[in-house]
Amino acid sequence: MRKYVGVHELEMVKARVRVEDGEIKVLEEPKLRRCPLRSGAFGHESESRESIERVLRKHMEELGLFSTERVLELTTPSVSWGAHEMLADCLDEGVLDAAVVMCDGAGSVVASLGRVVRAVGAVIPVLESTTPIPETQRRLQELGCLLVSESAEIDQLAGARLALQQGYRRIGVVVPGERAEMLEELTDSRFVRFVVHTSGIGDREAELIAEHADVVWSCASRVVREKVAPEAKLQLQSPAPVFALTQAGKRCVLARVLHCDDRMVVQKAELPVLPAEIQPEPLL
């Protein structure tokens, strides 16, 4: 029987949220008024405390977030151009052999199976802290994952070091945009750096991303569109455009394209391409 466990701090559409023993507490109004991606997926035109709680509750019911019955394997993507979907395809294609991700109940995790990465990151927003859930940790280890700590510490740098120690040679590392300073410590050529959740970051973070990241999700970030996107080698068009900044990043993007069933056109263009009608509001 599913049991919700502990306290988990996260951020959704730039609003702080706490989940305590399964009870959702949206602690502030979202700074993002409208996200076309979420509007299309969940049917609401504007963001509010109520939309956040409704969508998060749906995720909890479908995937067992924050519970003893967490879904830890998925074979189909949740969204077309999500970071974890791309990482999963890279693992399946052999472009990468490990990924450092974050999971509620487990903290930072090194995973080598695409189906695990796809499930762990399917819908999780910015995870700030999480309570250990032994059932989740045990099942992840049975699936070949490595945990940074039994206390469910979120430490992506420690996860990256652990992956190196285990002999992995092509390692995708998920880095939240507001923690872009860690990119300066992920300079080993074996790392491919995926920067996510960039809404609201500042100029300094944008500079670090432009210099060090391989793939970046623009979310609702104005500075990513203005300062990072012009450096891109490849753009995936969506309400939150995805930019590959390096050859390694392009390989990862193309692994996702290979697994996407949607029809698409590939053409030369001056980047970024940003149709106003599909951008989030406001840009932060």
C-alpha positions as CSV (number, residue, x, y, z in Angstrom):
1,M,0.0,0.0,0.0
2,R,1.3,3.4,-1.0
3,K,2.6,5.6,1.9
4,Y,3.8,9.1,1.6
5,V,6.9,9.8,3.6
6,G,8.7,12.8,4.9
7,V,9.3,16.4,3.9
8,H,10.3,17.4,0.4
9,E,11.1,21.0,-0.8
10,L,10.7,21.9,-4.4
11,E,10.0,24.6,-6.9
12,M,7.3,24.7,-9.6
13,V,6.8,27.5,-12.1
14,K,9.0,29.7,-9.8
15,A,6.9,29.0,-6.7
16,R,8.2,27.2,-3.5
17,V,6.3,24.1,-2.6
18,R,6.6,21.7,0.4
19,V,5.2,18.2,0.4
20,E,4.9,16.8,3.9
21,D,3.6,13.2,4.3
22,G,1.7,13.6,1.1
23,E,0.2,17.0,1.9
24,I,1.0,19.7,-0.7
25,K,1.6,23.2,0.6
26,V,2.2,25.8,-2.1
27,L,4.0,28.5,-0.2
28,E,3.8,31.4,-2.6
29,E,2.2,32.6,-5.8
30,P,4.0,31.4,-9.0
31,K,6.1,34.1,-10.7
32,L,5.4,32.5,-14.1
33,R,1.9,33.5,-15.3
34,R,1.7,31.2,-18.3
35,C,3.8,28.2,-19.6
36,P,2.6,27.0,-23.0
37,L,4.1,23.6,-22.4
38,R,2.1,23.1,-19.1
39,S,-1.0,24.7,-20.7
40,G,-1.0,22.2,-23.5
41,A,-0.2,19.2,-21.2
42,F,-2.6,20.0,-18.3
43,G,-5.3,22.2,-19.8
44,H,-5.0,25.4,-17.8
45,E,-4.2,28.8,-19.4
46,S,-2.6,30.5,-16.4
47,E,-0.6,29.4,-13.4
48,S,-1.8,29.7,-9.8
49,R,-1.4,28.0,-6.5
50,E,-4.4,25.8,-7.5
51,S,-2.8,24.7,-10.8
52,I,0.4,23.9,-9.1
53,E,-1.3,21.7,-6.5
54,R,-3.5,20.0,-9.1
55,V,-0.7,19.1,-11.4
56,L,1.6,18.0,-8.6
57,R,-1.2,15.8,-7.1
58,K,-1.7,14.2,-10.5
59,H,2.1,13.4,-10.7
60,M,2.0,11.9,-7.2
61,E,-1.0,9.7,-8.0
62,E,0.5,8.5,-11.4
63,L,4.1,8.1,-10.4
64,G,4.1,7.7,-6.7
65,L,6.3,10.8,-6.0
66,F,7.4,11.1,-2.4
67,S,6.0,7.7,-1.5
68,T,7.1,4.1,-0.8
69,E,5.6,3.1,-4.2
70,R,7.7,5.4,-6.5
71,V,7.6,4.4,-10.1
72,L,11.2,3.8,-11.1
73,E,11.0,2.4,-14.6
74,L,9.4,4.0,-17.7
75,T,9.8,2.9,-21.3
76,T,8.0,5.8,-22.9
77,P,8.8,9.6,-22.6
78,S,6.6,11.9,-20.5
79,V,7.4,15.0,-22.7
80,S,9.0,15.3,-26.1
81,W,12.0,17.4,-25.2
82,G,12.6,16.9,-21.5
83,A,16.1,16.6,-20.1
84,H,15.6,13.2,-18.6
85,E,14.0,11.9,-21.7
86,M,17.0,13.0,-23.6
87,L,19.4,11.5,-21.1
88,A,17.5,8.2,-21.3
89,D,17.8,8.1,-25.0
90,C,21.5,8.8,-24.8
91,L,21.9,5.9,-22.5
92,D,19.9,3.6,-24.7
93,E,21.9,4.7,-27.7
94,G,25.3,4.4,-26.0
95,V,26.0,8.1,-26.4
96,L,26.3,8.2,-22.6
97,D,26.9,5.3,-20.2
98,A,25.8,7.0,-16.9
99,A,23.7,9.9,-15.8
100,V,23.8,11.9,-12.5
101,V,20.2,12.8,-11.7
102,M,18.1,13.7,-8.6
103,C,15.3,11.6,-7.2
104,D,12.8,12.2,-4.4
105,G,13.5,9.9,-1.5
106,A,17.1,9.2,-2.7
107,G,18.8,12.5,-3.5
108,S,21.6,12.5,-6.1
109,V,21.8,9.2,-8.0
110,V,24.1,7.7,-10.6
111,A,22.0,5.6,-13.0
112,S,23.0,3.7,-16.2
113,L,19.6,2.5,-17.4
114,G,17.5,4.7,-19.6
115,R,14.2,3.4,-18.3
116,V,15.2,4.4,-14.7
117,V,16.4,7.9,-15.7
118,R,13.1,8.4,-17.7
119,A,11.1,7.5,-14.6
120,V,13.2,9.4,-12.0
121,G,13.0,12.6,-14.0
122,A,9.7,12.2,-15.7
123,V,7.9,15.1,-14.0
124,I,10.1,16.2,-11.1
125,P,10.5,20.0,-10.8
126,V,13.4,21.7,-9.1
127,L,14.1,19.4,-6.1
128,E,15.7,21.4,-3.3
129,S,15.7,18.8,-0.5
130,T,14.2,15.4,0.1
131,T,13.7,12.9,2.9
132,P,15.2,9.4,2.6
133,I,12.7,6.8,1.6
134,P,14.4,3.4,2.2
135,E,12.0,1.6,-0.2
136,T,13.0,3.9,-3.0
137,Q,16.7,3.7,-2.2
138,R,16.7,-0.1,-2.1
139,R,14.8,-0.5,-5.4
140,L,17.1,2.0,-7.1
141,Q,20.2,0.0,-5.9
142,E,18.5,-3.2,-7.2
143,L,18.3,-1.5,-10.6
144,G,22.1,-0.8,-10.5
145,C,22.0,2.8,-9.3
146,L,24.6,4.3,-7.0
147,L,23.4,6.7,-4.2
148,V,25.5,9.6,-3.1
149,S,24.3,9.1,0.5
150,E,21.8,7.2,2.6
151,S,20.6,10.6,3.9
152,A,19.3,11.5,0.4
153,E,21.7,14.4,0.0
154,I,21.3,16.4,-3.2
155,D,24.9,16.9,-4.4
156,Q,25.4,16.6,-8.1
157,L,29.2,17.2,-7.8
158,A,29.5,14.3,-5.4
159,G,27.4,12.2,-7.9
160,A,29.7,13.2,-10.7
161,R,32.8,12.2,-8.7
162,L,31.1,8.9,-7.8
163,A,30.5,8.2,-11.4
164,L,34.1,8.8,-12.3
165,Q,35.3,6.5,-9.5
166,Q,33.1,3.7,-10.8
167,G,34.8,4.0,-14.2
168,Y,32.1,5.5,-16.3
169,R,33.5,7.4,-19.3
170,R,30.6,9.3,-20.8
171,I,28.6,10.9,-18.0
172,G,25.6,13.2,-18.3
173,V,25.2,15.5,-15.3
174,V,22.0,17.5,-14.6
175,V,22.7,21.0,-13.2
176,P,19.9,23.4,-12.1
177,G,20.5,26.8,-13.7
178,E,20.6,28.6,-10.3
179,R,23.5,26.4,-9.4
180,A,25.5,27.1,-12.5
181,E,28.7,27.7,-10.5
182,M,29.2,24.0,-10.3
183,L,29.8,23.9,-14.0
184,E,33.3,25.3,-13.3
185,E,34.0,22.0,-11.4
186,L,32.6,19.8,-14.2
187,T,35.4,20.3,-16.7
188,D,36.5,16.7,-17.1
189,S,36.0,15.7,-20.8
190,R,34.0,12.7,-19.6
191,F,31.1,15.0,-18.4
192,V,28.3,16.2,-20.6
193,R,26.5,19.0,-18.8
194,F,22.7,19.4,-19.0
195,V,21.5,22.7,-17.5
196,V,17.8,22.8,-16.6
197,H,15.3,25.1,-14.7
198,T,16.9,28.3,-15.9
199,S,13.9,30.7,-15.2
200,G,15.0,33.7,-13.2
201,I,18.8,33.2,-13.4
202,G,21.1,36.2,-13.6
203,D,23.8,37.3,-16.0
204,R,26.6,35.5,-14.1
205,E,24.8,32.2,-14.3
206,A,24.1,32.8,-18.0
207,E,27.8,33.5,-18.6
208,L,28.8,30.2,-16.9
209,I,26.3,28.3,-18.9
210,A,27.4,29.8,-22.2
211,E,31.0,28.9,-21.4
212,H,30.6,25.4,-19.9
213,A,27.3,23.8,-20.7
214,D,26.6,21.3,-23.4
215,V,22.8,21.4,-23.5
216,V,20.6,24.1,-21.9
217,W,16.8,24.3,-21.5
218,S,15.7,27.9,-21.8
219,C,12.5,27.6,-19.7
220,A,11.3,31.2,-19.1
221,S,14.7,32.7,-19.0
222,R,15.3,36.0,-20.7
223,V,19.1,35.9,-20.3
224,V,19.4,32.4,-21.7
225,R,17.6,33.6,-24.8
226,E,19.6,36.7,-25.0
227,K,23.1,35.6,-23.9
228,V,23.3,31.8,-24.3
229,A,21.1,31.0,-27.3
230,P,23.3,33.0,-29.9
231,E,26.2,30.6,-29.1
232,A,24.1,27.5,-29.9
233,K,25.0,25.0,-32.6
234,L,21.5,23.5,-32.7
235,Q,18.1,24.4,-31.4
236,L,15.1,22.2,-30.6
237,Q,12.0,24.3,-31.1
238,S,9.3,24.2,-28.4
239,P,7.7,26.6,-26.0
240,A,10.9,26.3,-24.0
241,P,13.6,26.0,-26.7
242,V,16.5,23.6,-26.0
243,F,20.0,24.7,-27.2
244,A,23.0,22.5,-27.8
245,L,26.1,24.5,-27.4
246,T,28.8,21.9,-28.2
247,Q,29.4,18.9,-30.4
248,A,28.8,16.6,-27.4
249,G,25.5,18.4,-26.8
250,K,24.5,18.0,-30.5
251,R,25.0,14.2,-30.2
252,C,22.7,14.1,-27.2
253,V,20.0,16.2,-28.9
254,L,20.2,14.0,-31.9
255,A,19.7,10.9,-29.8
256,R,16.4,12.3,-28.6
257,V,15.5,13.3,-32.2
258,L,16.2,9.7,-33.3
259,H,13.6,8.4,-30.7
260,C,10.9,11.0,-31.4
261,D,8.0,9.9,-33.5
262,D,6.9,13.5,-34.4
263,R,7.4,14.7,-37.9
264,M,9.9,17.6,-38.1
265,V,11.9,19.7,-40.5
266,V,15.7,20.4,-40.2
267,Q,17.0,23.6,-41.8
268,K,19.7,26.2,-41.4
269,A,18.8,29.3,-39.4
270,E,20.2,32.1,-37.4
271,L,19.7,31.2,-33.8
272,P,17.7,31.6,-31.7
273,V,14.3,31.3,-33.4
274,L,11.7,32.5,-30.9
275,P,8.1,32.8,-32.1
276,A,6.4,35.1,-29.6
277,E,3.2,33.1,-29.5
278,I,4.8,30.1,-27.9
279,Q,7.0,31.7,-25.3
280,P,6.3,31.6,-21.6
281,E,5.0,34.7,-19.8
282,P,6.7,36.6,-18.4
283,L,10.3,36.0,-19.3
284,L,12.2,36.1,-16.0
